[in-house]
Amino acid sequence: MVKVGYVALAIAACVAAVAGVLLGVFSTPSTLPHIRALGRFILYSTFNVFMRGWWAGSPEAVTATLWDYRGLDTVFETTVLYVAVAGCVALAYAGLRRGGDLREGSEGGKGLTVVVKAATKILFALILLTSLNVALHGYITPGGGFAGGSTFAIAPLLIIAAYSTNAIISRGFKFRRSAVLRSLGLLGLAAVILTPLAYYGYVLQNQVKAASSFPGYPAFLGPIFLGGSLICLNMAEFLVVGMEYVLVFIAFYFLDKVLRR
């Protein structure tokens, strides 16, 4: 009787899931007429080939909103993260000054079992590929630079848990190198954001605008969507966010060493 109850519950759950999917596919959304004017404008113009005076050249409305229509807000968010990381590094400054990059990178026999370490190596590669995919496709599917960088941050955390913090340092995630890569990402953001000014355009301008001589960033590469500046901004943001997380992990490690002393 108990097994029959479980089977009935499983069947009911499957029927509910199928019904939910079918309702979502075939039902007519009743909320569209109630969308505010700004939301309707973004939905209609983000990837509208007949309204290129306003479009972002990307079918992903969320990314277009974050980087194109209200890009300055995203820039300020990146600035807040930069300042927060600078604060973490300042707290660990004494340890960084004494310990440097721990060039020996010895794992010292620390860490979890061999099975966990082997699985971590596989997961590290999978997470790296997934994070790059999230960042690269952020202009056509949900994702983007911040989401990709945050996903990437899981990889060094796994290395720390399975091996040690020394392990990520010995594998190339050194403090100075991470800081340089973060700076390159910031320079990339600045270059994409400010280049239109050389054409008497606008900060964060993506596509052609009537009152600007800036020709706009390429929206297509043959049949492939590029989203103009969006793909460049996403990759630069991916580099910034990913390396800033690594900087924080290493800084906390050195801070812990200082506190233990």
Secondary structure, DSSP 8 states (H G I E B T S, - for coil): -HHHHHHHHHHHHHHHHHHHHHHHHHS--SSGGGS-HHHHHHHHHTT-TT-TTT--S-S-HHHHIIIIITHHHHHHHHHHHHHHHHHHHHHTHHHHHHHTT-TT---TT-SS-HHHHHHHHHHHHHHHHHHHHHHHTTTTSS--HHHHHHHHTHHHHHHHHHT-HHHHHHTT--HHHHHHHHHHHHHHHHHHHHGGGGGT--TT--S--TT-------SEETTEE-TTTHHHHHHHHHHHHHHHHHHHHHHHHHHHHHHH-
